[in-house]
Amino acid sequence: MEILKKLQRQPESVRKLIVWLVAIILGLVMLFFWVKIFSRRIEKLEKENLGGKFKLPAIEFPQIATNELNLLEEIAREATSGAFISEATSANNEE
């Protein structure tokens, strides 16, 4: 109780400084324990080897023949050149 009365007699700036120092020290202690516990959990996960537990399915890509690729390139060129659009509008005008 003597310590509390001595603190109460101190100026406000000294009391604020003491509160901040206590808060910082407690925060550092809590941070230390958090890091310690976190590192133990990481080590535990590494020992369990989680990478071997999960097997992702293989992705199969379809094989595309070169003639199909050439056809797709030709369609893309026609679409970007506007020839495809002019053919479509002329077909609509004939109907």
The first five atom37 places (N, CA, C, CB, O) and aatype in JSON, in Angstrom:
{
  "aatype": [12, 6, 9, 10, 11, 11, 10, 5, 1, 5, 14, 6, 15, 19, 1, 11, 10, 9, 19, 17, 10, 19, 0, 9, 9, 10, 7, 10, 19, 12, 10, 13, 13, 17, 19, 11, 9, 13, 15, 1, 1, 9, 6, 11, 10, 6, 11, 6, 2, 10, 7, 7, 11, 13, 11, 10, 14, 0, 9, 6, 13, 14, 5, 9, 0, 16, 2, 6, 10, 2, 10, 10, 6, 6, 9, 0, 1, 6, 0, 16, 15, 7, 0, 13, 9, 15, 6, 0, 16, 15, 0, 2, 2, 6, 6],
  "atom_mask": [
    [1, 1, 1, 1, 1],
    [1, 1, 1, 1, 1],
    [1, 1, 1, 1, 1],
    [1, 1, 1, 1, 1],
    [1, 1, 1, 1, 1],
    [1, 1, 1, 1, 1],
    [1, 1, 1, 1, 1],
    [1, 1, 1, 1, 1],
    [1, 1, 1, 1, 1],
    [1, 1, 1, 1, 1],
    [1, 1, 1, 1, 1],
    [1, 1, 1, 1, 1],
    [1, 1, 1, 1, 1],
    [1, 1, 1, 1, 1],
    [1, 1, 1, 1, 1],
    [1, 1, 1, 1, 1],
    [1, 1, 1, 1, 1],
    [1, 1, 1, 1, 1],
    [1, 1, 1, 1, 1],
    [1, 1, 1, 1, 1],
    [1, 1, 1, 1, 1],
    [1, 1, 1, 1, 1],
    [1, 1, 1, 1, 1],
    [1, 1, 1, 1, 1],
    [1, 1, 1, 1, 1],
    [1, 1, 1, 1, 1],
    [1, 1, 1, 0, 1],
    [1, 1, 1, 1, 1],
    [1, 1, 1, 1, 1],
    [1, 1, 1, 1, 1],
    [1, 1, 1, 1, 1],
    [1, 1, 1, 1, 1],
    [1, 1, 1, 1, 1],
    [1, 1, 1, 1, 1],
    [1, 1, 1, 1, 1],
    [1, 1, 1, 1, 1],
    [1, 1, 1, 1, 1],
    [1, 1, 1, 1, 1],
    [1, 1, 1, 1, 1],
    [1, 1, 1, 1, 1],
    [1, 1, 1, 1, 1],
    [1, 1, 1, 1, 1],
    [1, 1, 1, 1, 1],
    [1, 1, 1, 1, 1],
    [1, 1, 1, 1, 1],
    [1, 1, 1, 1, 1],
    [1, 1, 1, 1, 1],
    [1, 1, 1, 1, 1],
    [1, 1, 1, 1, 1],
    [1, 1, 1, 1, 1],
    [1, 1, 1, 0, 1],
    [1, 1, 1, 0, 1],
    [1, 1, 1, 1, 1],
    [1, 1, 1, 1, 1],
    [1, 1, 1, 1, 1],
    [1, 1, 1, 1, 1],
    [1, 1, 1, 1, 1],
    [1, 1, 1, 1, 1],
    [1, 1, 1, 1, 1],
    [1, 1, 1, 1, 1],
    [1, 1, 1, 1, 1],
    [1, 1, 1, 1, 1],
    [1, 1, 1, 1, 1],
    [1, 1, 1, 1, 1],
    [1, 1, 1, 1, 1],
    [1, 1, 1, 1, 1],
    [1, 1, 1, 1, 1],
    [1, 1, 1, 1, 1],
    [1, 1, 1, 1, 1],
    [1, 1, 1, 1, 1],
    [1, 1, 1, 1, 1],
    [1, 1, 1, 1, 1],
    [1, 1, 1, 1, 1],
    [1, 1, 1, 1, 1],
    [1, 1, 1, 1, 1],
    [1, 1, 1, 1, 1],
    [1, 1, 1, 1, 1],
    [1, 1, 1, 1, 1],
    [1, 1, 1, 1, 1],
    [1, 1, 1, 1, 1],
    [1, 1, 1, 1, 1],
    [1, 1, 1, 0, 1],
    [1, 1, 1, 1, 1],
    [1, 1, 1, 1, 1],
    [1, 1, 1, 1, 1],
    [1, 1, 1, 1, 1],
    [1, 1, 1, 1, 1],
    [1, 1, 1, 1, 1],
    [1, 1, 1, 1, 1],
    [1, 1, 1, 1, 1],
    [1, 1, 1, 1, 1],
    [1, 1, 1, 1, 1],
    [1, 1, 1, 1, 1],
    [1, 1, 1, 1, 1],
    [1, 1, 1, 1, 1]
  ],
  "atom_positions": [
    [[0.82, -1.2, 0.0], [0.0, 0.0, 0.0], [0.86, 1.25, 0.0], [-0.93, 0.0, 1.19], [0.45, 2.3, -0.5]],
    [[2.01, 1.13, 0.56], [2.93, 2.27, 0.58], [3.31, 2.68, -0.84], [4.19, 1.94, 1.4], [3.48, 3.86, -1.13]],
    [[3.45, 1.67, -1.71], [3.86, 1.96, -3.1], [2.74, 2.71, -3.81], [4.21, 0.64, -3.86], [3.01, 3.65, -4.56]],
    [[1.49, 2.32, -3.61], [0.37, 3.0, -4.25], [0.25, 4.46, -3.81], [-0.93, 2.26, -3.96], [0.0, 5.34, -4.63]],
    [[0.43, 4.71, -2.53], [0.35, 6.09, -2.04], [1.49, 6.92, -2.6], [0.39, 6.13, -0.5], [1.32, 8.1, -2.91]],
    [[2.65, 6.29, -2.74], [3.81, 7.0, -3.3], [3.56, 7.33, -4.77], [5.09, 6.14, -3.16], [3.92, 8.42, -5.23]],
    [[2.93, 6.4, -5.52], [2.6, 6.65, -6.93], [1.53, 7.74, -7.07], [2.12, 5.35, -7.6], [1.59, 8.55, -7.99]],
    [[0.58, 7.74, -6.17], [-0.49, 8.74, -6.24], [0.04, 10.15, -6.0], [-1.58, 8.42, -5.22], [-0.54, 11.12, -6.48]],
    [[1.12, 10.25, -5.29], [1.7, 11.58, -5.01], [2.56, 12.08, -6.17], [2.54, 11.53, -3.74], [2.93, 13.26, -6.21]],
    [[2.87, 11.22, -7.1], [3.7, 11.62, -8.24], [2.91, 12.5, -9.21], [4.25, 10.38, -8.98], [1.68, 12.42, -9.23]],
    [[3.58, 13.33, -10.0], [2.87, 14.12, -11.02], [2.25, 13.2, -12.1], [3.84, 15.15, -11.68], [2.66, 12.06, -12.27]],
    [[1.28, 13.74, -12.79], [0.54, 12.95, -13.78], [1.45, 12.41, -14.87], [-0.57, 13.79, -14.4], [1.27, 11.28, -15.31]],
    [[2.42, 13.19, -15.32], [3.32, 12.74, -16.38], [4.13, 11.51, -15.94], [4.28, 13.89, -16.78], [4.35, 10.6, -16.74]],
    [[4.55, 11.47, -14.68], [5.3, 10.32, -14.17], [4.39, 9.1, -14.09], [5.92, 10.64, -12.77], [4.8, 7.99, -14.42]],
    [[3.15, 9.31, -13.66], [2.2, 8.19, -13.57], [1.9, 7.62, -14.95], [0.9, 8.65, -12.89], [1.8, 6.4, -15.11]],
    [[1.74, 8.51, -15.96], [1.5, 8.05, -17.33], [2.7, 7.26, -17.84], [1.2, 9.24, -18.26], [2.54, 6.22, -18.5]],
    [[3.88, 7.73, -17.55], [5.1, 7.05, -17.98], [5.17, 5.65, -17.37], [6.34, 7.87, -17.59], [5.53, 4.7, -18.06]],
    [[4.84, 5.53, -16.11], [4.87, 4.23, -15.43], [3.83, 3.29, -16.05], [4.61, 4.41, -13.92], [4.11, 2.11, -16.26]],
    [[2.64, 3.8, -16.33], [1.6, 2.97, -16.93], [2.04, 2.48, -18.31], [0.27, 3.75, -17.04], [1.86, 1.31, -18.64]],
    [[2.61, 3.37, -19.11], [3.08, 2.97, -20.43], [4.2, 1.94, -20.35], [3.55, 4.2, -21.21], [4.21, 0.98, -21.12]],
    [[5.12, 2.13, -19.44], [6.21, 1.17, -19.3], [5.69, -0.21, -18.89], [7.24, 1.67, -18.28], [6.14, -1.22, -19.42]],
    [[4.75, -0.24, -17.95], [4.17, -1.52, -17.53], [3.44, -2.18, -18.7], [3.21, -1.31, -16.34], [3.54, -3.39, -18.89]],
    [[2.7, -1.38, -19.47], [1.96, -1.93, -20.61], [2.92, -2.49, -21.66], [1.06, -0.84, -21.24], [2.67, -3.55, -22.22]],
    [[4.01, -1.78, -21.93], [4.99, -2.24, -22.92], [5.66, -3.53, -22.45], [6.04, -1.15, -23.19], [5.85, -4.46, -23.23]],
    [[6.03, -3.58, -21.18], [6.68, -4.78, -20.65], [5.74, -5.98, -20.72], [7.15, -4.55, -19.21], [6.14, -7.07, -21.12]],
    [[4.48, -5.79, -20.33], [3.5, -6.88, -20.41], [3.27, -7.31, -21.86], [2.17, -6.44, -19.77], [3.13, -8.5, -22.14]],
    [[3.23, -6.36, -22.75], [3.07, -6.69, -24.18], [4.24, -7.5, -24.72], [0.0, 0.0, 0.0], [4.04, -8.44, -25.48]],
    [[5.44, -7.13, -24.33], [6.61, -7.88, -24.78], [6.62, -9.3, -24.21], [7.89, -7.15, -24.38], [6.99, -10.25, -24.91]],
    [[6.22, -9.45, -22.97], [6.15, -10.79, -22.36], [5.12, -11.63, -23.09], [5.81, -10.69, -20.84], [5.37, -12.8, -23.39]],
    [[3.96, -11.06, -23.37], [2.91, -11.79, -24.09], [3.38, -12.16, -25.5], [1.62, -10.96, -24.15], [3.12, -13.26, -25.97]],
    [[4.07, -11.24, -26.17], [4.6, -11.5, -27.51], [5.6, -12.65, -27.47], [5.26, -10.23, -28.09], [5.6, -13.51, -28.35]],
    [[6.47, -12.67, -26.46], [7.45, -13.74, -26.32], [6.76, -15.09, -26.22], [8.33, -13.5, -25.09], [7.15, -16.03, -26.91]],
    [[5.75, -15.2, -25.36], [5.05, -16.47, -25.2], [4.27, -16.85, -26.46], [4.11, -16.4, -24.02], [4.19, -18.03, -26.8]],
    [[3.7, -15.86, -27.15], [2.97, -16.14, -28.37], [3.91, -16.71, -29.43], [2.29, -14.88, -28.9], [3.56, -17.69, -30.09]],
    [[5.09, -16.11, -29.6], [6.06, -16.6, -30.58], [6.51, -18.01, -30.22], [7.28, -15.64, -30.67], [6.65, -18.86, -31.1]],
    [[6.73, -18.26, -28.95], [7.16, -19.58, -28.5], [6.11, -20.64, -28.81], [7.47, -19.56, -27.0], [6.43, -21.7, -29.34]],
    [[4.85, -20.35, -28.5], [3.76, -21.3, -28.76], [3.57, -21.48, -30.27], [2.45, -20.81, -28.11], [3.35, -22.6, -30.74]],
    [[3.65, -20.39, -31.01], [3.47, -20.46, -32.46], [4.56, -21.33, -33.1], [3.5, -19.04, -33.08], [4.27, -22.12, -33.99]],
    [[5.81, -21.18, -32.65], [6.89, -21.99, -33.22], [6.7, -23.47, -32.89], [8.26, -21.5, -32.69], [7.02, -24.33, -33.72]],
    [[6.19, -23.78, -31.7], [5.91, -25.18, -31.36], [4.83, -25.76, -32.27], [5.47, -25.3, -29.89], [4.93, -26.91, -32.7]],
    [[3.81, -24.98, -32.55], [2.74, -25.47, -33.42], [3.26, -25.7, -34.84], [1.57, -24.47, -33.45], [2.87, -26.68, -35.49]],
    [[4.1, -24.82, -35.32], [4.67, -24.99, -36.66], [5.52, -26.26, -36.71], [5.53, -23.76, -37.06], [5.43, -27.03, -37.68]],
    [[6.33, -26.49, -35.68], [7.14, -27.71, -35.64], [6.25, -28.94, -35.61], [8.06, -27.69, -34.41], [6.57, -29.95, -36.25]],
    [[5.15, -28.88, -34.89], [4.23, -30.01, -34.81], [3.62, -30.29, -36.19], [3.11, -29.73, -33.77], [3.48, -31.45, -36.59]],
    [[3.26, -29.23, -36.91], [2.69, -29.4, -38.25], [3.72, -30.0, -39.2], [2.18, -28.06, -38.79], [3.38, -30.83, -40.04]],
    [[4.98, -29.57, -39.08], [6.02, -30.12, -39.95], [6.24, -31.6, -39.67], [7.33, -29.34, -39.77], [6.49, -32.37, -40.59]],
    [[6.14, -32.0, -38.41], [6.32, -33.41, -38.07], [5.19, -34.27, -38.61], [6.41, -33.57, -36.56], [5.41, -35.42, -38.98]],
    [[3.99, -33.71, -38.67], [2.84, -34.47, -39.19], [2.9, -34.63, -40.69], [1.55, -33.78, -38.8], [2.21, -35.5, -41.24]],
    [[3.71, -33.83, -41.37], [3.87, -33.9, -42.83], [2.52, -33.79, -43.54], [4.57, -35.22, -43.23], [2.04, -34.75, -44.14]],
    [[1.93, -32.64, -43.45], [0.61, -32.41, -44.06], [0.65, -32.48, -45.58], [0.07, -31.07, -43.63], [-0.37, -32.77, -46.21]],
    [[1.81, -32.23, -46.15], [1.89, -32.25, -47.61], [1.56, -33.61, -48.19], [0.0, 0.0, 0.0], [1.02, -33.68, -49.29]],
    [[1.87, -34.69, -47.48], [1.59, -36.02, -47.98], [0.15, -36.45, -47.8], [0.0, 0.0, 0.0], [-0.28, -37.42, -48.43]],
    [[-0.6, -35.78, -46.97], [-1.98, -36.17, -46.7], [-2.95, -35.74, -47.81], [-2.43, -35.58, -45.39], [-3.95, -36.41, -48.05]],
    [[-2.65, -34.67, -48.47], [-3.55, -34.14, -49.48], [-3.03, -34.48, -50.87], [-3.72, -32.61, -49.32], [-1.9, -34.13, -51.22]],
    [[-3.84, -35.16, -51.63], [-3.48, -35.51, -53.0], [-4.45, -34.8, -53.93], [-3.51, -37.07, -53.22], [-5.65, -35.07, -53.92]],
    [[-3.94, -33.89, -54.72], [-4.76, -33.17, -55.68], [-4.9, -33.99, -56.94], [-4.17, -31.78, -55.98], [-3.95, -34.67, -57.34]],
    [[-6.05, -33.94, -57.59], [-6.22, -34.72, -58.82], [-5.38, -34.12, -59.95], [-7.71, -34.77, -59.24], [-5.16, -32.91, -60.01]],
    [[-4.94, -35.0, -60.82], [-4.16, -34.54, -61.96], [-5.09, -33.87, -62.97], [-3.38, -35.72, -62.63], [-6.22, -34.31, -63.17]],
    [[-4.61, -32.83, -63.58], [-5.4, -32.11, -64.58], [-4.99, -32.61, -65.95], [-5.21, -30.56, -64.46], [-3.81, -32.55, -66.32]],
    [[-5.95, -33.08, -66.7], [-5.67, -33.57, -68.04], [-6.11, -32.52, -69.04], [-6.38, -34.93, -68.3], [-7.26, -32.08, -69.05]],
    [[-5.17, -32.12, -69.89], [-5.47, -31.13, -70.92], [-5.77, -31.86, -72.23], [-4.28, -30.13, -71.09], [-5.08, -32.82, -72.58]],
    [[-6.79, -31.42, -72.95], [-7.12, -32.09, -74.2], [-6.05, -31.83, -75.26], [-8.5, -31.63, -74.71], [-5.44, -30.77, -75.3]],
    [[-5.84, -32.82, -76.11], [-4.9, -32.67, -77.22], [-5.63, -32.02, -78.39], [-4.29, -34.06, -77.62], [-6.7, -32.47, -78.81]],
    [[-5.05, -30.98, -78.92], [-5.65, -30.27, -80.04], [-4.75, -30.48, -81.25], [-5.83, -28.74, -79.74], [-3.55, -30.2, -81.19]],
    [[-5.32, -30.98, -82.34], [-4.57, -31.23, -83.56], [-4.18, -29.9, -84.2], [-5.38, -32.1, -84.54], [-4.82, -28.88, -83.98]],
    [[-3.12, -29.94, -85.01], [-2.63, -28.71, -85.64], [-3.64, -28.14, -86.62], [-1.31, -28.96, -86.34], [-3.74, -26.92, -86.76]],
    [[-4.4, -29.01, -87.31], [-5.39, -28.47, -88.25], [-6.51, -27.73, -87.51], [-5.99, -29.6, -89.11], [-7.05, -26.75, -88.02]],
    [[-6.85, -28.2, -86.3], [-7.84, -27.49, -85.49], [-7.31, -26.13, -85.03], [-8.25, -28.33, -84.27], [-8.04, -25.15, -85.01]],
    [[-6.01, -26.09, -84.67], [-5.39, -24.82, -84.28], [-5.38, -23.85, -85.45], [-3.96, -25.05, -83.77], [-5.67, -22.66, -85.28]],
    [[-5.05, -24.35, -86.63], [-5.04, -23.47, -87.81], [-6.43, -22.92, -88.08], [-4.53, -24.23, -89.04], [-6.58, -21.75, -88.43]],
    [[-7.46, -23.76, -87.91], [-8.83, -23.32, -88.11], [-9.22, -22.24, -87.1], [-9.79, -24.51, -88.01], [-9.86, -21.25, -87.45]],
    [[-8.82, -22.44, -85.83], [-9.11, -21.44, -84.81], [-8.4, -20.12, -85.1], [-8.72, -21.97, -83.44], [-8.97, -19.05, -84.9]],
    [[-7.15, -20.19, -85.55], [-6.42, -18.97, -85.9], [-7.09, -18.24, -87.05], [-4.97, -19.3, -86.26], [-7.18, -17.01, -87.04]],
    [[-7.57, -18.98, -88.03], [-8.25, -18.37, -89.18], [-9.54, -17.68, -88.75], [-8.54, -19.42, -90.26], [-9.86, -16.58, -89.21]],
    [[-10.29, -18.34, -87.86], [-11.54, -17.74, -87.36], [-11.22, -16.48, -86.56], [-12.32, -18.75, -86.48], [-11.94, -15.49, -86.67]],
    [[-10.17, -16.51, -85.77], [-9.8, -15.34, -84.98], [-9.38, -14.19, -85.88], [-8.67, -15.69, -84.01], [-9.73, -13.04, -85.63]],
    [[-8.61, -14.49, -86.94], [-8.2, -13.43, -87.87], [-9.41, -12.81, -88.57], [-7.22, -13.99, -88.92], [-9.48, -11.59, -88.73]],
    [[-10.35, -13.66, -88.99], [-11.55, -13.14, -89.65], [-12.38, -12.27, -88.72], [-12.4, -14.29, -90.18], [-12.94, -11.26, -89.14]],
    [[-12.46, -12.68, -87.44], [-13.24, -11.91, -86.47], [-12.61, -10.56, -86.2], [-13.39, -12.68, -85.17], [-13.33, -9.58, -86.01]],
    [[-11.29, -10.5, -86.17], [-10.63, -9.22, -85.88], [-10.53, -8.34, -87.11], [-9.25, -9.47, -85.32], [-10.44, -7.12, -86.99]],
    [[-10.54, -8.93, -88.3], [-10.41, -8.11, -89.51], [-11.74, -7.5, -89.94], [-9.84, -8.93, -90.65], [-11.76, -6.53, -90.7]],
    [[-12.83, -8.03, -89.48], [-14.14, -7.48, -89.83], [-14.76, -8.21, -91.0], [0.0, 0.0, 0.0], [-15.91, -7.94, -91.33]],
    [[-14.06, -9.14, -91.63], [-14.6, -9.9, -92.76], [-15.79, -10.74, -92.31], [-13.53, -10.79, -93.39], [-16.77, -10.88, -93.04]],
    [[-15.68, -11.28, -91.14], [-16.76, -12.12, -90.61], [-18.02, -11.28, -90.4], [-16.34, -12.78, -89.29], [-19.14, -11.74, -90.65]],
    [[-17.84, -10.05, -89.94], [-18.98, -9.17, -89.67], [-19.64, -8.76, -90.98], [-18.54, -7.92, -88.88], [-20.87, -8.72, -91.06]],
    [[-18.84, -8.46, -91.98], [-19.43, -8.02, -93.25], [-20.16, -9.18, -93.92], [-18.34, -7.46, -94.19], [-21.2, -8.96, -94.55]],
    [[-19.65, -10.43, -93.8], [-20.35, -11.58, -94.36], [-21.69, -11.8, -93.64], [-19.47, -12.85, -94.24], [-22.69, -12.11, -94.28]],
    [[-21.69, -11.62, -92.32], [-22.92, -11.84, -91.56], [-23.96, -10.79, -91.91], [-22.63, -11.8, -90.05], [-25.15, -11.12, -92.02]],
    [[-23.56, -9.54, -92.1], [-24.54, -8.5, -92.44], [-25.05, -8.68, -93.86], [-23.91, -7.1, -92.27], [-26.22, -8.42, -94.14]],
    [[-24.18, -9.14, -94.78], [-24.66, -9.35, -96.15], [-25.63, -10.54, -96.19], [-23.47, -9.6, -97.11], [-26.57, -10.54, -96.99]],
    [[-25.4, -11.54, -95.35], [-26.31, -12.7, -95.31], [-27.67, -12.26, -94.77], [-25.72, -13.84, -94.43], [-28.7, -12.74, -95.24]],
    [[-27.68, -11.35, -93.78], [-28.95, -10.86, -93.24], [-29.69, -10.0, -94.23], [-28.7, -10.09, -91.97], [-30.92, -10.01, -94.24]],
    [[-28.99, -9.24, -95.05], [-29.62, -8.37, -96.03], [-30.26, -9.17, -97.15], [-28.6, -7.38, -96.59], [-31.26, -8.75, -97.71]],
    [[-29.68, -10.36, -97.49], [-30.23, -11.19, -98.55], [-31.54, -11.82, -98.12], [-29.24, -12.26, -98.94], [-32.39, -12.09, -98.98]],
    [[-31.74, -12.06, -96.86], [-32.98, -12.68, -96.39], [-34.08, -11.71, -96.47], [-32.86, -13.19, -94.97], [-35.21, -12.03, -96.12]]
  ]
}
